[in-house]
Amino acid sequence: PLVSPRISRPHLAFSADHTELSQAAAAEFGEEIAEGCRDVAGEPRSLAPAKEWQRHEWKSAELRRFWDARCLDVYGASVPVDTLALMMLQASGVEARLDQREAVMKRLSALAREEGRVKEAELDSCCAEVRRCGGLRSWVRALLGSEQPPEGVSAEGGAPLASTWGMSSSRASRTAGGLSGVCFAP
């Protein structure tokens, strides 16, 4: 999909430069040169005004940053479900296997009102789930059912803090009350 304001801005800049140059050429070389720059009625050609695109007011800053960085420039206001699932898996640092793409696509398809595409407002509607899970990365992992990181690796990807204190990870989890921050998506 094309975003008309992005297309019309360069055209309007070109049109302004073209008008300025044609006026300068007319002043320098005479009116015959400037005639090629006008339409049949003798007026300078113009582009129809672009329709204003209303940006969504995001509730989640993290989802807005994700959308702006990965979706906005290429897809505009809506992204194909399969593409969005792949981008979310990549942003979460998860291998994009078929079964994992299907799990994320299932949840995104439930959000999509338009067949096969998710709009920014629809993605933002799950901001409460993302917040409950502790962020986009944790939410995607919860959708996959693999919230628990592998033994010896914390959720951030490094060694658990307990290992720096010389505690075993099983003792550290008992000390912390056994809570691991598991999040369940509806």
Residue pairs with C-beta under 8 A, 6 or more apart in sequence:
1 75
1 76
1 77
1 78
2 76
3 53
3 76
4 50
4 51
4 53
5 50
5 52
5 53
7 50
8 47
8 49
8 50
11 47
12 47
15 44
15 45
15 46
15 47
18 37
19 37
19 44
22 33
22 34
22 37
22 44
23 34
25 33
25 34
26 33
26 34
37 44
37 45
38 44
38 45
39 45
53 76
53 77
56 77
56 119
56 120
56 121
56 124
58 64
58 67
58 120
58 124
58 127
59 124
59 127
60 124
60 127
60 130
60 131
62 130
62 135
62 136
63 123
63 124
63 127
63 130
63 136
64 124
66 87
66 88
66 91
66 136
67 120
67 123
70 87
70 91
71 79
71 84
71 87
71 120
75 83
77 119
77 120
78 114
78 117
78 118
78 119
78 120
79 87
79 117
79 118
80 116
80 117
81 105
81 108
81 109
81 112
81 116
81 117
81 118
82 101
82 105
84 108
84 118
84 123
85 101
85 104
85 105
85 108
86 96
86 101
88 104
88 108
88 136
88 140
89 95
89 96
89 100
89 101
89 104
89 140
90 96
91 136
91 137
91 140
92 136
92 137
92 140
92 141
93 137
93 157
94 100
94 140
94 141
94 144
100 144
103 143
103 144
103 145
104 140
104 143
104 144
107 126
107 143
107 185
108 118
108 123
111 118
111 122
111 123
111 125
111 126
112 118
112 119
112 122
113 119
113 122
126 139
129 139
129 185
129 186
130 136
130 139
132 183
133 139
133 142
133 183
133 185
134 181
134 183
138 147
138 155
138 181
138 183
139 183
139 185
141 147
142 182
142 183
142 184
142 185
143 185
147 180
147 181
147 182
147 183
148 180
148 182
149 155
151 169
152 159
152 160
152 163
152 169
153 159
153 160
154 160
154 161
155 181
160 169
160 172
161 172
162 168
162 169
162 171
162 172
162 175
163 169
163 172
167 175
173 180
